[in-house]
Amino acid sequence: MTLLLFFANNSLIAEFLCRLNWIGGFIVASYTFSSLVTSFNDEIADIISIIQFIIAGIFLFLAFTKLGIKEVISVFPLKRISGSAATLFRIWIVISVLYSLYLSLKNYFNMENSIEKIRHKYYIFSLFVYSIFGVTLVGILPLLGYENYIYLTPIGSVFWVIGLFYSAQQQYKVVDIDVFLSELVGYSFFILFGVFINIFLIKLFLSFNLTFLASSILSVVLTLTFYYLTLVKTKEGRFDNVIKSVILHKRVSSRKLIEDIARAIVEILDLENLLRYVVHQLHISLGVSKVAIFLREEDDTYRLAVGYGLKDLKTVYLKNQRIINWLKRYREPFLIDLLYSKLDNKEEIKQLVDDLQIFGAVVVVPILYKKEELLGIITLDQKKADGSVFDQESIEVLQILADQLAIAIKNSMVYNELNEAYMQITRALSLALESKDVYLVGHTDKVTKYAVLLAKKIGLSEKEIYILTQAAMLHDLGKVGVHDYILNKPGKLSSTEWEEIKQHPIKGAKILKTLPFLDKVAEVVLYHHEHYDGRGYPVGLKGEEIPHLARILTLADAVDAMLSERPYRENKMSVKEVIEELKTQRGKHFDPYLVDKFIEIIQTYPNLLEVGYIEKNEKDRSSD
C-alpha cells in the first residue's frame, strides 16, 4: 500500500500494485498456519494450512482478472470496480483472522510454561492490534463501501512491530526478538525485490505487445518461481542466511557455548573442575558478572559448589524453599519477572528478591535429571557486557546446558562409586602381591606417588592420571606367577631365572585384560620395563613407540628400586646417586624429557626421596 501511494501518478505501476495488494492473502494464510501449528501440531494443521495457501494463491490470480478487480479507476483516492470474487476474498480474510486469533487465545490459556505464556501474551496483543487493522480496513469497511481506509493498513503493521519491540525490550524481555528481526529484514527485502521484478517484467512483456493480464500473470509466475528456487531449493549460500549470520550472531555463539560444554562434559572427569569450566564459560559467553552452581546434599539442601563474582557471602546455601519448590513443581527457570505475574503478596515478593540478591541472581535455572530429579541449581545475574538482559534465546541455552549438567552430575555420582570399587579391587590385588614378596612392601605406594607427581608436572589429564595410578599399583602383578625362590633369591639370577622374571609384565597384562575396566591399565603394565633406547623387555620398543604412561611408570619404578634394598644388591643408592644415575641413563633407559622434569620435582621438593617423606605428607594431609 505504501508503494501504491508512491507510484500513484504512474498508472501502469499503480494498477499492478493495486491488484498485487491481494498478496496480503498469503499473510493471512501464514498467520493461520502459525496459529494452527502452535495449537494442534498435527496433520489437521498441515491440511488446513495447505488449503489456506491454495485459497490465497487462487485469490491472487483472480486479482488480475475481471472476477477479482474489473477496473482500477483511481489510485488516490482509491476507486476501483471489484468483481464477484472480491467479496469472497474479504469474507475469507475476516473469518481466517478471527479464527487464528481464537486459536492463539485458546493456546495461551492452555499453556503451562510460564515463560512461554508471558511471551505469548504480548505477542498476541501485538497481533491483535495488527489483526484489528486488517479485518476492519481490508475486510469489513470495503464490504460496506468504504475502501479508501485501506491505505491505513501499514499503520497496523507499524503498531505490530512496536508492540513486539515493547514486549521484548521494555516489559518482560523474553521475546525472541532476534529471530523476528532477521525474518523481518530478510523477507521484507524479498517482497520489495519481488515487487520491482514484477514491475520490470510487466513493462518488458508489454513491450512485446502482450495484454496487461497476460503480462501480469507471466510476471507473477516468474517471480514466484524465483522465490521457490531461492528460498526452497537453494539450501546453501542464500542471501537470508547472510542476513541471519549477522543478526543472529548471538545464536552462533550460543551453539558454540553448548558444543564447548558438551565436549568438556566428556573430557573433564572431575565434577568440580567441570563446574568451574561451565561457570567460566557462562561468564565469558553470556557476559554475566555473577554465576553460582548449587548441588544437592544428602539432607536435600542445596549448597554452593562453584561460583564466580560472589564476594562476602553470608551463606553458601540457597535456603528459600519456595524457589526450590517452584523449580521442582514447574521444572522451568525462575525469573524475577515471574514474581510480579505470579504473586500478589508484596512482602512475599520482597523476601524472594532479597534471598536471590544474596547471590546477585535474577535467573534461577534448575538442573533436572530426566526432568524429574532436582540435582542442582544455577543462578545468574543480569548480563552486563552491553547492558542487555536475558531473552528467550539465552533462557533456552541455559536450559540445554542445565540438562547436560544433570547427566554429567549423575554420571559423576555413578562414576565415583565405580571408581571407589575399582580402586579397592586394585588395592586388594596390590596387597596380595606384597604378601608374596617382602621386598615389595610399600613399593607400589612409592611408585604410585612418584608417577602421579611426574604426571601432574607434565600436565596429563585426570583420566590419564587415574589410569597411571592403577597401573602403578598393579605393575608387578605378574610376579604372582614367578617362583618365590626367584623373587627372594640373594645374589645374581641365572639366565633361565632372569628370563622368567622378564615374563612378569606379560603375565600381569594378561591377568588385567580379563577385567574390562582395566584394559587400558594392562597396556601400561605390559610395557613398563621397555627402555627408551630399545634395549628393554618384553617387546623391545624404542622411544615414542613406548606408550607415554608406560615411560612415566618406568622411571618411577626404577627410582624406588634404586632407593630400596633388594636381595640381588648389597646396598641401596643415596639420593645423590639416584640423581646421577637418572642423568646417566637419560636417553638410554629413560625418556630424556621425563628425567629433566623429575629432577625439577626433586629440586622443588629436596626431601622427596628421603625415607618417610611421602608417608609423613600423607599423614599431614589426612589430619588437615
N, C-alpha and C positions, 0 to 999 in steps of 0.2 A: 504493500500500500504506500509506503514511503517513496519507493521508486516510481510508482504511478503518478504521484504528485510531482515528482522531479521531472518526469517526461510528459507532463500534461499538454505541452504545446506541440509535441510530436505525435501526430495522430496514429501513425503506424505502430510505434513502440507502445504508446499508451493503450491502444486497443489490445495488443498482445498481452500486456501486463494485467489489464483488466480481466481478461479471460484466464490468464495464468493464476490469478488470485485464488482460483478454486483449488490450487495446490494445498491450501490450508486444510483440505480434507485429509491429507496424509498426516498432518499434525494431530488431528482428531483420532485417526486410526492408531498412531503411535501412542497417544495418551491412553486409548482403550487397551492397547496391548500391555503397557506397563501396569495398568490397574489390574488387569486380569492375571498377569503373572504373579504379582505380589499377593493377590488374593487367593488364587487357586493353584497355580504352578502345576498344571496337568494338561492332558490332551485337549480338554474342553477349551482352555485358554488359547491353545495354539489354533484350534479350528476357528473359533470366533475371531481371533486376530487376523487370520488369513482372509476370512470373509470381509472384515473391515477394510483391509488394504485393497482387496479386489474392488469393493464398492468405491473407495476413494479414487482408484485408477479409472473406473468407469465414468465417474463424475468429472474427472479432469479431462477425459476425452470428450465428454458431452459439452464441456465449456466452449469448445471450438466448433460446435455445431449449432443449428437452429433450436435444438431441443434444450440446450443449456442457455446460451446468450444469443438472441436473434440479432441484436444490433447494439452497438455502443454509440450513443448519440453525443454524449459529452462526458469528459473525464472529471472536470471540476467546474461546477457541481456535477456529481455523478448522475448521469441519466442513461439508462440502458433498458432495452426491451428484453425481458427474460423469457425463456422458453418454459415448457411444462416441467422440465427436469429441475429447474431452479428451486421450485417449492419443495420438491422431494429432497433436494440437497440440503436445504436449510432445516427441514424437519429432522433429517438424519443427523445433522450436527447437534441439534438441541438434545435429541434422545441419547446420542452417544456420549456427549459431555456429561449430562446429568447422570447417566448410568455409571460412568467412570468415577464421578465424584462419590456416588453412592458406594461403589466398591472400595474406594480409598478410605472413606469414613468407616465402613464396616471393618476393613482390615485394621484400622487404627484401634478401634475398641476391642479387637480380639488379640492385640499384641500383648505379649508378656514381658518382653525385653524392654526395660525402662529406658535405656539409652536410645534404642531404635524408636521408641514411642515418642520421646522428646523430639527427635529429629523429624519424625513423620508428621508431628503436629504442625510444625512451622512450614514444612514442605506442603502439606495440604492447604494451609492458609494462603500461601503464595499462589498455588494452583487454583484455588477457589477464586481469588481476585481475577486471575487471568481468564478463568472459565466464564465468570460473570460478564466480562467484556465480550468474550467470543460469542456466548449464547445470546446475549442481548443485542449486540451490534451487528453480528453476522447472521444470526438465526431469527430472532423474534421481530426486531424492528423492520428488517426488509420484508418480512411476511405481511406486516401492517402497512407497507408502502413507504417507510422511512429508510431509504437506502444510503443517504449521504453520511449518516453517522458511522458508516463502515470505516471511514478514514481514522476514526479514533481507536481502532483495534491495536495499532502499535503501542498506544499508551498502556494497554493491558499487559503487553509484553514487558514494558519497562517496569511496571509495578511487580510483575512476576520476578524479574531479575533483582529488583530492590528488596523484595520480600525474602528471596533466598539469601542475599548478602546480609540482610539484617539478622535473619535467624542464625546464620553461620558465624558472623563476626561479632555481633553485639549481644545476643541473647544467651544461647547455650553452647555455642562454639563447637558443635559436634557434627554439623552437616558436612558431607564430603564435598566441599566446595571446589577442590582442585579438579576433580573429575568433571564436575559441571562446567567449569571454565574451559577445560580442554575440549569437551564436546561442543560447547557454545562457539568457541573460536573456530574449531575445525569445520563443523557443519554449516555455520554461517558463511564461512569462506566458500564452501562448496555450493551453497544455494546461490550466492551472489555470482559466483563464477558461471553457474549453470544459466542464470538469467541472461548474462551478457552473451554467452554462447548461443542461446536461443535467438536473441535479437540479431546477432550476426548471421546465423543460419537462415532466418526468415528473409532478411534482406538479400542474401545470396540466392535463395530459391525463387524469390520474386523477380530477381534479375533474369531468371530463365523463363519468365512468363508463366510461372505456376500460380494457381489461385492462392488466396490467403489461407484458406482452410487446409489445402494440401501442404503449403509451406509450413504452417504451424504444426501440423501432425508430424511431418518429417523431422522438423527441428526438435520436437519433444522426444520422439523416438530415439534420435541420435544422442541427445543429451542424457536420456535415461540409460542408454547403452554405455555411454562414457562413465556414468555413475556406477553402473554394475561392474564394469571391468576394473574400475579403480578401487572401489570400496569392498567388493566381494572377491573377485578373482585374484587381485594382487595382494599377497599377504606380507610381502617384504618391500620396504622402500616407499610405502605410501606416505603422502605428504602429511596426513593426520598423525602418523607415527612420529614424524619430526616434531610436530606441534606438541604431542603428548610427552615426548622426551624432554622438552623444555619446561612445559607447565608441570608435568608430573615427575620432576627431578627427585622430589622427596620420596616418591614411590620406589624409585630405583634404589635410593639409599635405604629405604625400609626393607626391601628384599635382600639387600646386601647384609643388613644387620641380622636378619633371620638366618641367612645362609652361614654367616660367620659364627653365630652362636650355636647353630645346629652342628657345625663342624667341631666346635670346641667341646660340645657335649660328648662327642665320640672320642676326641683325643685327650681331654683332661679327665683323668680318673678321680682325682681328689676333689670332693664336693666343695670344700671351702675355696680352693683355687678357682674352680669353675664359677662359683657365685661371685667371686671378686672380678673375674673376667666379664661376666654379664653386667655387673654394676658399672664397670668402667666403660663398656660398650654403650650402655644406655646413656651415660653421661656424655660421651662423645657424639653419638649418632642423633640423639633426641635433644641435646642441649640442656638437659636438666641439671640443676645445681645440687639437688638433694635426692638421693636414692637410698632405699633401705629394703633388704630382703629378710623377712622373718620366717623361721622354721618352727614347726610344731614340736613340742616336747612331750614327754610321756604323760604329764599331767594335763594335757590338752591346752596348754598355754602357748603363746607364740612369742618367741624370743628373737631379738635381733641377731642375725648370723653375720651379715656383712652390710656395711653402709658406706655412703660417700657424702661428704659435705655436712655431716652431722657432728655438731660440737656441743659440749656442755649438756649432754642428755641427763635428765633426771631419772629416767628409767630406760631399760632395754627391752621392755615388754610392751606389746600392743594390747592394752588392757580392756578397751571398750568392747564389751560383749555384744552390744547392739550392732556394731560394724561387722564383727565376726559372724554373728547370726545372719546378718544380711547376706554376706558372701556365701555362707553355707546354703541359705534358702534360695536365693536368686541365681547363684552361680554366674555372676557377671561383675564387671568392675563397678566400684562405688565411687561416684564423683561428688565433689562438694555441691555442684549444681543440683544434684538429685535431692539434696536435703530440702531445698525450698519448694520442690514439687511433691515430695512425699510426706513431709512432716509439717504440722501446723503449730506444734509446741515450740515457741521461740527459745525457751530455756533448754529444751532437749537439743535443738539445733546448735545452740551455743556450746553445750557440753561436748557434742560430737566434733565440732570445729576445733575446740580447744585441745581435745585429745589428739586430733590429727596434726595440729600445729606443732606439737612436741617434736614431730619428725618432719615438719615442713611439708606435709602431704596435702595435695588437692585431688590426687587419684590413688585409689587403692585397688590393686588387681589380685584376684585370688589365684593361687597355684593349686589347681584341682587335678587330682589323678583320676582319670576316666570320668571326669565331670561330676564326681561324687565326693571323693575324699579330699578335704582341705589340708594339704600338706604344708602350705606356707602362704605368705602374703608379700606382695611387692607394693611399696609406697613411693610415689614420686611427687615432686613439687611442680609448679608451673614452669614451662620451658622458658629459658632465659636468653638463648642465643640471639633471637631477633625480637624479643618481647612478645612472641606469639604464645598461644596456649594449645592445649591438646584438641585435636579434631578427631573425626571418626576414623581416619586412616591410622593415626597414632594409637588409638584405643584398640583397633583390630590387631595391629602389630604386637602390642603388649599382651593381648590375649593369646596370640600364637606362641609368643616366647614363654608365657607362663605355662602353657600346655606342654611345651618341650621340656621346660624345667621340671615339671611334675614327673615326667617319665624319668628324667635324669636322677631326681631325688629318690624316687622309688627304686630305681636300679642300683643307686649307691647303697641303699639300705641292704638290698639283697646281696650286692657285691661284697660289702663289708662282712656280712655274715659268712659268705662262702670263703672269703679270704682268711677269715679267722679260723675256719675249719681246716682250710688247706695248710695254713701255717702250723697249726697244731699237728697235722699229719706229718708235715716236713720236719718239725722239731722232734717228733717221736722217732722218725727214721734216723735222724742225726744222733739222737741219744743211744739208739740201738747200736749204731756204728761205733760210738765212743766206748761202749761197754766191751766191744770186741778188741779194741786196740788202745791200751792205756796211754800211748803217746799222742792219741788224737783228742784226749780230753781237753776241752777249751779251745782246740784248734779251729773248729768251724766257726765259733763266735768271733775269734780274732780275724779270721779270713773275711768273714762277712762284713765286719766293721771297716776293715781296710778297703775292701771292694766298694762298699757304699760311699765312703768318703771320696774315693777316686772318681766314682761315677758322678757324684754331685759336683765335684770340682770341674769336670769337663762338660757339665750341663746336660746329662742324659735325662730323658723324660721319666715321669713317675712309673709308667708301665715298665720301662726297661729296668729301672732300679728294682722294681718288685721281682721281676724275673731273675735278675742277678742275685738278689738276696736269697731266693730259693735255691739257685744253682750253687751259691757259696756254701749253704748249709748242707747240700747233698752231693758236693763234688767228689767226695771219696766213697760214695755209697757202694760202688763196685767192689770195694775191698772186702765186703761181706763174703764174696766168692773166692777170696785169696786165703790160703792156709795160714793159720795163726803163727806157725813156726817161722814162716817167711816174714810176716809183718813184724814180729818181735825178735828176729834173728840179729844178734850182735855181729858187727863186722860186715865185711863185704859180701854181697849176694853173688851167687853163681849166675852164669849166663841164662840157665834154664829158669832159675828163680826170678831173675830180672825180667825175662820175657813174660812170666806170669803176672808180675807187678804191672807191666805195661798194658795188660789186658783190662785193668780195673776201670778206665774211662769207658770202654766199650760195654763192659758188664753193667756199669752204673746207668749208662744211657739206655740200654736195653730194658732195664727194670723200670726206668722212669717213663719210657714210651708206652708202657702198659696202662699208665694213668693219663687220660686225655688232658687234664688240666696242667700237666707237667711236660707236655710235648716240646714246648719251646725251651724249657729248662734242660731237657735231655740233650739238646744240641750244644749248649754251653758246656755241660759236663763232659760230653764226648771230646771236645777239642781243648780242654783247659790245660793239657800238657803239650800242646803244639808250641814250637819255638818260632820266633819272628824270622829267623834265618832258614827255616825249613828243616831243622835237624831234630824236631820233636817227634812225638808219637801221639796217637796210633796211626795217623794217615801221612804225616809229613807235610802239612800245609805250610805256606810261606806268606809272610807279610799280611797284606789286606785280604788274602784268601781266608785267613782265620777270622771267625766272627768277632766283632769288637767286644762283645760281652765276655767272650772266652779269653781274649787278650788281657782284659782287666783282671779276670779271675786268676789267670796265670801269674801275674805279678803279685797279687795279694797273697796267693797260696805260697809262692816262693819266699816272700818276705817273712811270713810267720814261720816257715820251715827253717829259714836261716837263723831265726831268733830262738828256736826251740831245740831241746835236746832230742836226739834221735839215736836209735840203737846202733846205727852204722857210722856215727860220728862222735868223736870223743868230746868236743867242746862246741857249744853254741856260739854264734857270732855276736860281737858287740854291735851297737847301733852304728858306730862309725864304720865298722867293717861291712855292714849291710849296705850302707850308702855307697861305699866304694865298689862293692860287688854289683850294685844296680848300674853304676856308671860304666863298669867294665862290660857288663852284659847288654848295654844299650845298643839296640840294633841287632843283637845276636839272639839272646834268649827272650828279650823283652822288646815291646813296641817303644821306640825312642820317645815319642810324644808322651806316652803314659809314664815313662820313667821321669821325664822332666816335671810333669805335673805332680807326681807322687813326692818327689824331692821338694817341690814347692810346699806341699802339705806339711812335710816334716819341718821345714823352715818356719812355717806358721805355727805349728804345734811341736816344739822341740822335744817334749816328753812323750810324744805319741807312741813310740816304740818301746818305751820303758815298761817293765813288768808292773802290772796292776793299774796302768794309766786308764785303759778302757773301762775296766771294772769299776774304778773309782768314779769316773764320769757318769757311768750308767746309774750308779747309786745316787749321785748328786742330782741327776735329772729326775729320778723317780721320787726323791724326797721333796724336790721343788713342786 
